[in-house]
Amino acid sequence: MAAWRDGHGELIVPGDEGWPDVRVSLEIAASYRARTRGLLGRDSLDGALLLSPANSIHTFRMRMPIDVAYLDRRLRVIAVRTMAPGRLGLPRVRARHVVESEAGAMAGWGLRRGVRVTVVTSSPGPDTVKAAPATPRA
């Protein structure tokens, strides 16, 4: 199984019947340094942050409450929690990745337990779709 690299991508949350998929801007933190930094020092986040590999998080020294989704190796959501600053999340045994966003955002995206998400990026990773390079306009 290939590993993601630090960078950017897109999180795709499948829509319910009759509704389109939700596409969310995604930052990827795969290196130890990027995962350690996470959302520290930020007042807001446009989109989401993927920590990989990860099975637990904390919100010490954070400035805002966040939504946290724990994903298994197949990118299926195991649990979604909202955490206030200064908290320690319990490790999830089956979790391999964690997605973080501003509090309340995940409910709006339809991200809940049992949903299988897709990550689209240009770097290889588990269940990753390689994004086609942009075509220059004439």
N, C-alpha and C positions, 0 to 999 in steps of 0.2 A: 504494500500500500504506500503510495507516494504521500509526501507531506506538503502542506501549503507553505507559502512564503509570505513574509510581511508584504502588505500592499492593499489594493482595493479590489472590490468586486461588487456583486449584487446578490442579495438574498431573495429568493423567490418563495413566497408562501402561497400554496395553492388555494384558489378561491372556492367557496362553497358552491353547491350546484347552482348554475346560472350566473355566477359571479366570476369576474376575471381574476387571474392571479395577481397578487400584490408583489410589486418589485420594490425592494428597499436598498438604498445605497449602503455598502458594507465596507468597513475597514477590517483588515485581517491582521491579527497579531499572532504570529507563529513562533517568533524567536523568543528566547527567555527574556531578553531585555524589553521587547514590546509587550509581552504578556504581563511583566512586572509593572510596567508603566500604566497599562490599561487606560482607564478614564481619569486617573489622578490629575488634579489641577484643572479640569475642565468644568465649565459652568453649564454646558449644553452639548448635545450630540445630534447631528443630522444623520439619521439612519440608525445603523447598528454597528457593533464591534464584535467580531468573532475571535475568541481565544481558543487556540488549538495547539497542542492538546491541553485540556483542562477538565477537571471534574468538580471543582469547588472555587469559590471566590470570596472576597471580603470587600467591605465598603469603608474601611478605615481611611480617614483623610479624604473622603469624597465630599463633594460640595452639593450633590443632588441625589434624590432617591432614584433608583434604577429598576427596570424590569430585567429579570434574568431567566433565560431559557436554557435548560440542560439538554444536550443532544447526545444520542447514542452513536455508535459507529456508522449507522446507516442514515444519520441525520434526521432521525425521528425524535420528536420532542418528548422527553421523559417527564419534565416538570417545568412549570413557569411560576416564578415568584417575584414579588415586588419587595425590594429591600431598601430600608432607610440608611442614611450614612451611619457609619460606626458599627456595622453588623458583620458577623462571620457566618457565611453560608455553610450548611452541612455538606460534606462530600457526597456525591452520588456515585455509587459503585459502578453502574453501567454507563455513566456519562463519559464521553470522550472529547466533547467540545462544549463551549459555553457562548451564548449570544447575549450581549448586554445592549440595552437601549434606555432612553429616558422613560421614567415611570409612566405607565398608561399607554405607551405606544404599541406594545404587542397585542393588546386587546383590540385595538383599531385595525391591526393587520390580520386579525383572525388567527394568531399564533397561539395554540393551546396544546395540551397534552394529546399525543397520538398523531399529530400532524407531521408529515414528512416534508422537509424543506429541501431546496436545491440551492447550491452556491455556484454562481457563475463567475469565473475568474480566468485570467490568462495564464496563471501558474497552475501546475498540476496539484491534485489533491483528491481525497476520497469523494466520490460522487460529484466530481467537478466537471462542468461542461467547459470545454475550451472556447473562449470567446473569439470570434472571427476578428481579424484586424480591421480597423476602420478603413473605408475606401475613400481615397482623396477625391474631393469634388473638383470638377473641371471648371 
